[in-house]
């Protein structure tokens, strides 16, 4: 069985090229890292990105709190309306029961033999 080797434009192995490229990135990253406890003069890109993410999360949280508060107020209003409607419904049922009772009494009265 014959294995086909993948080559890049320079004739070297792609895997070898990627390995050396990754090693170069790690060396550059290590060289740019400041020693522990060093004070940074100017924020780097990563720090700026993290600050922007933090600020956006704070804005999102504030907006969420506003929406949650508004939702809670709407729910409280809905509960209050339901209580009002329940009281009204009870009154209507009681009034209907009294009318039906009065109608039955009236029918009994007019149908009672004299």
FENBELMO-V856059 format. One record per helix or strand of 2 or more residues. SS is the DSSP state (helix for helix, strand for strand). FROM is the first residue (numbers start at 0). TO is the last residue. If there is no record, write none. Layout:
ss & from & to
SS & FROM & TO
SS & FROM & TO
This chain:
ss & from & to
helix & 13 & 31
helix & 44 & 110
